[in-house]
């Protein structure tokens, strides 16, 4: 039997990785909605995306056995809505929103794992007295209740800086806020949550002083299972800027087991079931305390190649098998390398792209270091500020996935690959800056 699995925003990297699934011959993968529609669009109209997806599915002549996605919002909300419309296995929309709505998620976390939750409060960035409504001591972190990739997230040192960033938030919050409000209209929300729309923000006390990591797992028939733990390496100067993912985690095993225990408590509280997830944590090494950053209702696409390099298959295996209702056939430590990384190729100043690595440059890297994959995000002639889904401090020129036998060898391999991938970014002129 071959299962028909529909993938929202199917991209080339994932198409390549899905070939490495165990029993790959059992699946037929089909694209559902384009990458332009669900990732790269300037504006997301959620109800229109739902209607277009349903129309695509109704035109398909065979059975629709599963719908999956690995992108953040709006894909993360499209998956449960479409699953419910077609009677497919998956979590409820309300359970997904208890993770996706950052304020609602914090309330649920506080009920089940209060020791892992920072001080937090919701606020309206359009309120002319917004600065006075926040009662958390400076410094703190602010972000929209729905965004991703640190979009409109700011580390705020004082009231003056808060006043400076509020106009930026007001100008940009609607990109995700508008479609998120369309999503919440499909759900039965508690009164206190309904009052906090996609155009609100959340302020939180700082928890990012320790080591960051992500626990990847899934829930099936109410039972939480661990897939793996991935370390997140941050920039030393801009702590919100992510430089690299490393797998497997180098955190002590007792810490990882504590993370899993916390995960089981919060997942039970939310009632999330029959789907993958990933939860981001900070481990304060001085106090040995775990802080919960956020819950994502999907696998991480960024981690997929790392699992393939170390375990022998991308954790897409988990995403697909759980959606089909079968026990995931995910291998463990059967890949060609002991460790793997995703390195972000970043710069910290806006500019004009004058040169990117050629096809020959990329092929040479992938030939010299087997298993390595390179993705380029920019093109010659573009301005870096044209890039979508960037954090507030840097621009991602591309990414590099690679593996090695030891951690030291991994870092050396990354450095060598970066040398072999030449970029030329010209600084902006005074006229372009203004």
Buried (B, 14 or more C-beta within 10 A) or exposed (E): EEBBBBBBBBBEBBEBBBEBBBEEEBBEBBBBBBBEBBBEBEEBBBEEBBEBBBEBBEEEEEEBBBBBBBBBBBBBBBBBBBBBEBEBBBBBBBBBBBBBBBBBBBBBBBEBBEEBBBBBBBBBBEEEEBBEEBEBEEEBBBBBBBBBEBBBBBBBEEEEBBEEBBEEBBEBBBBBBBBBBBBBEBBEBEEEBEEBBBBBBBBBBBBBEBBBBBBBBBBBEEEBBBBBBBBBBBBEEBBBBBBBBBBBBEBEEEBBEBBBEBBBBBBBBBBBBBBBBBBBBBBBEEEEBBBBBBBBBBBBBBBBBBBBBBBBBBBBBBBBBBBBEEEBBBBEEEBEBBBBBBBBBBBEEBBBBEEBBEEEBBEBBBEEBEBBBBBBBBEEEBBBEEBEBBBBBBBBBBBBBBBBEEEEBBBEBBEBBBEBBEBEBEEBEEEEEE
